[in-house]
């Protein structure tokens, strides 16, 4: 068991490098395949003659080679391919192909870019957040692939929610993923403060403003910073520390505001609540400005509530 566990840990740590190796290998296969599939040029001057000079003059290069060489500004390669008395025609053809490959590389083309984007996105979709960040630090090609917006959108839907598919983040999906993860961590800190019954932690957690509000599960509303903090002082004195089990967490993040909805359970058999936390961003950090907790109704209670209004 220990050996299997050690192997699984080692494989997980090497996962980004394995993905990078696979993608690089696929890129190499695509490059080699495209190289050997290049069309060979034929001798436009007819059958070969005994004069190497006449043969060289009679050969007419194809338009594709001229465009490629002139477009990339490789004048030395063009002179080598088209000039020189007694140069074999077949050798010129091979040299032209090599020159084209060199020109493409000088023009910024890469093996990674020859892969179909969907293949790269699909391969990277198997990585988690830390592995994707590690992969982006391996080399420039992997960094470009790992920063692709579609990759981070897929990771967002995998880690958080399938909702917000129509959202177009202002700074891209990578920044939106990071902001969502940050607000999730802040929301987790809220429940840690309740579990530890830390009044000082709650004081620092709330924004000191007169418009903040808190609705506890009892239904009582507290408005204003002092009233909200006093409500938590009473709650911590009246009950033991509570360790909530939080599920169905959904977050929406804007530039300076975010809200999180969730279901919480004190005991999996009872004491279930719907909760909403609203945050505002001030002075480089998130502050809680609104908390609402209400008892989660069962199916029977919900039907009675609807009937009775």
Buried (B, 14 or more C-beta within 10 A) or exposed (E): EEEEEEEEEEEEEEBBBEBBEEBBEBBEEBBEEEEEEEEEBEBEBEEEEEEBEEBBEBBEBBEEBEEBBEEBEBEEBBEBBBEBEEBBBEEBBEBBBEBBBEBBEEEEEBBBBBBEEEEBBEBBBEBEBEBBEBBBEBEEBBEBBBEBBBBBBBBBBEEBBEEBEEEEBEEBBBBBBEBBBBBBEBBEEBBEBBEBBBBEBBBEBBBBEEEBBBBBBEEEEBEBBEBBBEBBEEBBEEEEEBEBEBEEBEBBBEEEEBBBBBBBBBEEEEBBBBBBBBBBBEEEEBBBBBBBBBBBBEEEEEEEEEEEE
